[in-house]
Amino acid sequence: MHNASVLLKDIASLGTVGDLAAIAGQLIGQCLITQKEADLISIFTTLSTNQGTTATSTNLAPADLYDAYGSLRGSYAPLPYNLVMGADLIWSSVGLISLFDNSADAVQTQGLGTVGEDWARNGYAGMALGFSIFADGNITADASYISDGIAFSKAVAKNVIKRGFQIEVDRDITEVGTEIVGTDIRGEAILRQKHGNLMSFATT
């Protein structure tokens, strides 16, 4: 059971040109979506296979993505595969983007229409080394600058929605306002440990 609420005072509504109730609804929706992502990230950190380490000197290398892909294929995880990382594990001097910068230890993909050109031109590539790439702002580095990415097949986990998003309002006359509450009922769990890999690497 998840909920988020805003107490909208009458004085605030009367003193504002815009529709504060609509703004409150947007904030509540964003809050519940952020909580959903945080819950999913939390269960993914329990995966038993970690291609990285908590050592502060270990940076992402092409071999780690090869190993993750091989681990998923070897465990018969169904395609397609996804790679979700925080921004600091993608866009940093030791992040995913550095694997395509044409340095000596990078994946050599120079040329028109290559993944390297995507990174150089757009600062982003939708897919690389067999993974569809996604950035998630809810994944952050810890105090040691270690961030946990996730390489996975969709079969790794289950997210069950028992009841979708709902908005209800309740007048609170003692506060001279209206409480706006958004709720949803859902649950998530890991189904197949071997169908996902943690990617724990230093971001500096």
N, C-alpha and C positions, 0 to 999 in steps of 0.2 A: 504494500500500500504506500503510495507516494502522494504528497500534496505540497502545494505552495500557495501562499495567500498574501493579499495586499489589503490593508485597511484604508479605504479611500474616504477621507474626511470631506464633508460637505463644503467646508470653507475653501479647501483646495480646488474642488470642482468649480465653485462659483468664481474663483479668482484666476481661472485658467481658460484661455481661448480654445485650446485643443481638447480632444476627447480623452480625458484621463482614464476612463474605464477601459477604452481600447488599448491604451498604452500599458495599463496594468495587466490586461490579458496577454499581451505580447511578452511582458516580463515573466509572467507565470509560466507560459509555454516554454520560454528559453530556459528557465530554471529547471523544469522537469526534464527537458532534453539533455541538459548538462548533467543532471543527476543520473540519467540513464547511461550516458557515455562513461561517467565515472564508475558506475557499477560494473559495466562490461570490462573496463580497463582493470578493475580490481580482480575480477575472476581470471583474466588473462595472465596476470602476474603469478598465478599458481601453476602455470604450465611447467612440466617436468624437464623439457628440452630447452636449453638456453645456449644459443650459438655464441653469446658473448660472455662477459664476466663482470663482476663488481669491481675489478681492479681499475684504478683511475688512469692507468697508462694504456689501456686497451681501446683502440679505435677501430671503427668499422672498416673492413677490407672487402674486396670483391669475393674472396674465398668464403667469407661468412654468408653471403647471399647464395653462393653456389651450394654450400653445406645445408642451408635452410631449405632450398629447393629440393636437394637430394633427399633430405630427411622426410619431407612431405611426400615425395614420390615413392620413396621406399616404404612408407607406411600406408600406401594406397589411398592417400587423401585425395578426394575428387577435385578436379580443376573447376574454376580458375583459382589462382592463388593471389592473396592480397598482402600488402606490406603497409602497416600503419605505424607512423612515427610522429613524435613531437617535432615542432619546428626546429628546435636546436639540434636534433639528430639528423635533420635533412640539410638545413642551410647553416653550415658552420665550416670552418677551415678543415675539420676532420669528419664532416658529415657525409651523407649520401651524395651530395652534389660534388664532393671532392673526388669521387670515384670516376668522374667523367671530365676531369680538367686537363687531360692529356699529359699529366706528369708521368714520371717513370713507372710508378706503381699503379697507375689508373687503368681502367678498362679502355682500350684504344678504340674509340668510336668516332674518329674525325670524319667529316664529309657531309655532303648534303643528304638530308633525310634521316640522319642518324640520331640516336638518343643523345649523343654528345652535343649535337646542334640544338636539340630541344632545350637542353640545360643552358647552353650558351646564349641562345636567343631569348628564351622565355623565363629562364630561371626555374624551370619546372619541367618534368616529363611525366606523362600519365602512366607509363609502363617501362620497366627495365628488368632485364635478367629474369624474365618469366613472372614478374609480380606487377600487379596494378598498384600504384603508389597513392597513398592518402596521407594527408597531414591532419593531426588532431591537436588542437590547443589545450586539451585537457590532460595530455601526456607531458609531464614536466620533469626536468632533471632533479635529482635529490641533492643534498648538501655536498656530496662528493662529485657532483656534475656527471652522474651516471643516469642515463635515460633508458627506459624500456620500450623498445619497439616490438611489434608483433607481426610475424609472418604466419599466415594461416589460410586454411581452406574453410569455407563457410560451414562445413560439417563439424568443426571443432566445438561449437557451442550452440545452445538453444536459448532463444529469447521468446518467452511466451507472454503474449498480451491477453490477460483475462478480461480486462475492460479498458477501452480506449480513453483518451483524454476527454474530460468533462469540466465545464465551468459552472459553478453555482454561486449565487449571491445571497447574502443574509444581512438584513438591516440591523445595525448595532446602534440603537438610539442613545445609549449612555455615552457613546463616543461621537455621536452626531455624524455618523458615517455609515458606509456600507462595506462589509467584508466580502472581497471577491476571492474565491478559492478554486484552484484547479487541482484535479486529482486524476490519477491513473492507477491501474492494478496490473502488475506484471512481475515476471521473475526470470532469472537467467542462471545458467549453469553450464559448466564444461561437460561435453558429452564424450569426446575422444581426445585424450591427452596428446596422442601422437600426430594429430592433425593440426597442431599449432606449435610454433617455436617462438620463445622469447628472443629478443635481440637487444641485449643489455650492453651498451657501449658508452665510453666517455664522450662528452660533448665538447671538450677542450683539449 
